[in-house]
Amino acid sequence: MGFINNLINSLKDNFTMAEFSINGRMTVKSLRKQFKDAFGASLRVYKGAKFAPEDATLASIRSGENVKGGEFVCKGNLQVGNFEAKMKEMFGITVKVANSDNTKLASSNMTIAAAGREAVATDDWSNERLQCYFGDTLQDLLVAKGYGIEKKDFSKEVEDYYKNARYKRYGVIFNIYRTKGGKDVTFTIYMLDTYCYGIKYSGDVAKDKILEEAIDGVDPYVRLDKSWAGFGGPSPRHELNFKKMDSEGIDKLRNPTARAGFMNGVANEIDALIKKLVESFKKKGL
């Protein structure tokens, strides 16, 4: 027990003594990552009533006239309420500190370090069960949104993944648009170390210039690719790491009170992307 107690106290000391500098040139993504790495707690950053874009700088999303600017050294022994007020005062942005899996806001009178150590409700689901749950639930949610997915059972693929050193990708393909020329544009969701998206014509023709032009610039997380007309993946808020099983999204899947909300967020993000793609196809006269 002495060793365990010493280890716990050491981790507490590390979070309490941790610190990093914040300035207006930082992106939202960088701020959230450094905050998580330093203190173990999650940080929600807002632009108005919505979450701020991950690639935006803090200076670009500020509001208010009397913003001090400059640099702010954030320390783990700072109270949550004081930190949130300081971010508003110096950078004109609204932030909220949450627990490690981002499912519960921290009390304003606790320290940032304590927020990162707050207990998270988890169950005893195995990595395999979590990955199967993700694949099954995502298909169900997208079918419920009206997509013509022929549902697949991924349990054998997931089992193979954990037995072999090399990861064999798997996933689903479904039509999202039919061109004026009668070609079907397909959307592929498949799993590697995380889950990815691919957009191309059905059959052997992967892409062409018109399709690429319709996809290019539609979404910051989708890019042109040599094998696809468009290729991308989730925003950092919905990322998963099936290889290390250590991402923020994995924490939410492990939490029985958070996993359904997380999965709805994933499905809504994919649905919104597809709708933007279809709107672009129409505008381009595809």
C-alpha positions in Angstrom: 0.0 0.0 0.0 2.9 2.3 0.7 4.1 2.1 -2.9 0.6 2.8 -4.3 0.1 5.8 -2.0 3.4 7.2 -3.0 2.5 6.8 -6.6 -0.8 8.5 -6.2 0.8 11.4 -4.2 3.5 11.7 -7.0 0.8 12.0 -9.7 -1.0 14.6 -7.6 2.1 16.6 -7.2 2.8 16.4 -10.9 -0.6 17.8 -11.8 -0.4 20.5 -9.1 3.0 21.7 -10.0 2.4 21.6 -13.8 2.1 24.8 -15.7 2.2 26.2 -19.3 1.9 29.6 -21.0 -1.2 30.8 -22.9 -1.2 33.5 -25.5 -3.6 34.8 -28.2 -1.6 33.1 -31.0 -2.4 29.7 -29.7 -5.1 27.7 -31.5 -8.0 26.2 -29.7 -6.7 22.7 -30.4 -3.3 23.5 -29.0 -4.8 25.1 -25.9 -7.0 22.1 -25.2 -4.2 19.6 -25.8 -1.7 21.4 -23.6 -4.3 21.8 -20.8 -5.1 18.1 -21.0 -1.5 17.0 -21.0 -0.5 19.3 -18.1 -3.4 18.8 -15.7 -5.4 15.7 -16.9 -8.6 17.8 -17.0 -10.6 18.7 -20.1 -11.1 22.3 -21.4 -14.2 23.4 -23.3 -13.6 26.6 -25.4 -16.5 28.6 -26.7 -17.3 31.1 -29.5 -20.6 32.5 -28.5 -22.9 29.7 -27.5 -21.1 27.1 -29.6 -17.8 25.3 -29.3 -15.0 27.3 -30.9 -13.4 25.9 -34.1 -10.3 23.8 -33.3 -8.1 25.6 -35.8 -9.0 29.1 -34.7 -6.6 31.2 -32.7 -7.6 32.6 -29.3 -7.3 36.1 -30.6 -9.6 35.4 -33.5 -12.5 34.3 -31.3 -12.3 36.9 -28.5 -15.2 39.2 -27.7 -15.5 42.4 -25.7 -13.7 45.7 -25.8 -11.4 45.7 -22.7 -9.3 42.6 -23.4 -5.8 42.8 -21.9 -4.0 40.3 -24.1 -0.5 39.3 -23.3 0.7 36.0 -21.9 -0.8 34.0 -19.0 1.0 31.2 -17.1 -1.6 28.6 -16.1 -0.8 26.6 -13.0 -2.4 23.5 -11.6 -3.0 25.0 -8.1 -5.2 27.8 -9.6 -8.9 27.5 -8.7 -11.2 26.7 -11.7 -13.3 29.8 -11.2 -10.3 32.1 -11.1 -8.8 30.5 -14.2 -12.1 30.8 -16.2 -12.4 34.5 -15.1 -8.7 35.1 -16.0 -9.2 33.7 -19.5 -12.2 36.0 -20.0 -10.3 39.0 -18.7 -7.1 38.5 -20.7 -8.3 36.9 -24.0 -12.0 37.7 -24.1 -13.0 34.0 -24.4 -15.3 31.8 -22.5 -13.8 28.5 -21.2 -15.1 25.8 -18.9 -13.0 23.2 -17.1 -14.4 19.6 -17.0 -13.2 16.3 -15.6 -10.8 14.1 -17.5 -13.3 12.5 -19.9 -15.1 15.8 -20.4 -18.5 14.6 -19.0 -18.8 16.8 -16.0 -18.0 20.4 -15.3 -15.6 21.1 -12.4 -16.7 23.1 -9.4 -15.4 26.6 -9.4 -13.7 26.4 -6.0 -11.6 23.3 -6.8 -8.1 23.6 -8.3 -7.5 22.7 -11.9 -5.3 19.8 -10.8 -8.1 18.4 -8.7 -10.5 18.6 -11.6 -8.1 16.4 -13.6 -8.1 13.8 -10.8 -11.9 13.7 -10.3 -13.2 10.1 -10.4 -14.8 9.1 -13.7 -17.5 6.4 -13.8 -16.4 3.5 -15.8 -17.4 -0.2 -16.3 -15.5 -3.3 -17.1 -16.1 -3.4 -20.9 -13.1 -4.9 -22.7 -11.4 -3.1 -25.6 -13.0 -5.5 -28.0 -16.5 -4.8 -26.7 -16.0 -1.0 -26.8 -14.8 -1.2 -30.5 -17.8 -3.5 -31.4 -20.1 -1.1 -29.6 -18.8 1.8 -31.6 -19.2 0.1 -35.0 -22.7 -1.3 -34.2 -24.0 1.9 -32.7 -22.7 4.2 -35.4 -24.3 2.1 -38.1 -27.7 2.1 -36.2 -27.6 5.9 -35.7 -26.8 6.5 -39.4 -29.5 4.1 -40.5 -31.9 6.0 -38.3 -30.9 9.2 -40.1 -32.0 7.6 -43.4 -28.8 6.3 -44.9 -29.0 3.1 -46.9 -26.4 1.1 -44.9 -26.5 -2.7 -45.0 -25.5 -3.3 -41.4 -22.5 -5.5 -40.8 -21.2 -7.4 -37.8 -17.6 -6.4 -37.1 -17.0 -8.8 -34.2 -14.7 -11.1 -36.2 -12.7 -8.2 -37.6 -12.3 -6.7 -34.1 -11.2 -10.1 -32.8 -8.7 -10.4 -35.6 -7.3 -7.0 -34.8 -6.4 -7.9 -31.2 -4.9 -11.2 -32.3 -2.6 -9.8 -35.0 0.1 -7.2 -35.2 -1.2 -5.7 -38.4 -4.6 -4.0 -38.4 -6.9 -5.0 -41.2 -9.3 -2.1 -41.9 -13.0 -2.7 -42.1 -16.1 -0.6 -42.5 -19.2 0.2 -44.4 -19.8 1.9 -47.8 -23.1 3.6 -48.8 -24.4 5.9 -51.5 -24.9 9.6 -50.7 -25.6 11.1 -54.1 -26.4 10.3 -57.7 -25.0 12.5 -60.4 -26.8 13.8 -63.4 -24.9 11.3 -65.4 -26.1 8.5 -63.3 -23.0 7.8 -61.2 -23.3 7.1 -57.5 -21.0 8.9 -55.1 -20.2 6.7 -52.1 -19.2 7.5 -48.5 -16.9 5.0 -46.8 -16.4 4.8 -43.1 -13.6 2.4 -42.1 -11.5 1.7 -39.1 -7.7 1.8 -38.9 -6.1 3.0 -35.7 -9.0 5.4 -35.6 -12.0 5.8 -37.9 -11.7 7.5 -41.3 -13.9 8.7 -44.1 -13.5 8.3 -47.9 -15.5 9.8 -50.7 -15.4 8.6 -54.3 -17.6 7.2 -57.2 -18.8 3.7 -56.8 -17.1 0.9 -58.7 -13.6 1.2 -60.1 -13.5 5.0 -60.8 -12.1 6.6 -57.7 -12.4 10.2 -58.6 -12.3 12.9 -61.3 -11.7 16.6 -61.4 -15.3 17.7 -61.1 -15.9 15.6 -58.1 -12.6 16.8 -56.5 -13.6 20.4 -57.1 -17.0 19.8 -55.4 -15.3 18.3 -52.3 -12.3 20.6 -52.0 -12.8 23.1 -49.2 -16.1 21.8 -48.0 -14.8 20.7 -44.6 -11.4 21.4 -42.8 -11.1 17.8 -41.9 -11.5 16.4 -45.5 -8.7 16.7 -48.0 -8.0 15.6 -51.6 -6.1 12.3 -51.7 -4.4 10.2 -54.4 -6.8 7.2 -53.8 -9.9 9.1 -53.0 -11.8 12.2 -54.3 -11.9 13.2 -50.6 -10.4 11.7 -47.5 -10.6 12.7 -43.8 -11.6 11.9 -40.3 -13.3 13.3 -37.2 -12.7 16.6 -35.5 -10.5 16.3 -32.4 -13.6 16.3 -30.2 -14.6 13.0 -31.6 -11.3 11.3 -32.2 -10.7 7.7 -31.1 -7.5 5.7 -30.8 -8.3 2.0 -31.1 -4.6 1.1 -31.0 -3.6 2.7 -27.7 -7.2 3.1 -26.3 -6.1 6.3 -24.6 -7.9 9.2 -26.3 -10.5 11.4 -24.8 -13.2 9.8 -26.9 -12.2 6.3 -25.6 -12.7 7.7 -22.0 -16.2 8.7 -23.0 -16.9 5.3 -24.5 -15.8 3.7 -21.2 -18.2 5.9 -19.2 -21.7 4.4 -19.2 -23.3 7.8 -18.7 -21.3 9.5 -21.5 -21.1 6.9 -24.3 -24.5 7.4 -25.8 -24.0 11.2 -26.0 -20.6 10.7 -27.5 -21.9 8.4 -30.2 -24.7 10.8 -31.1 -22.1 13.5 -31.5 -20.1 11.3 -33.8 -23.1 10.4 -35.9 -24.3 14.1 -36.1 -20.8 15.2 -37.2 -20.8 12.6 -40.1 -24.4 13.5 -41.0 -23.5 17.2 -41.1 -20.5 16.5 -43.3 -22.5 14.4 -45.8 -25.1 17.1 -46.0 -22.4 19.8 -46.8 -21.0 17.5 -49.5 -24.4 16.9 -51.1 -25.1 20.6 -51.1 -21.8 21.3 -52.8 -22.5 18.6 -55.4 -25.7 20.3 -56.2 -24.2 23.7 -56.5 -21.5 22.4 -58.8 -24.1 20.8 -61.0 -22.6 17.3 -60.5 
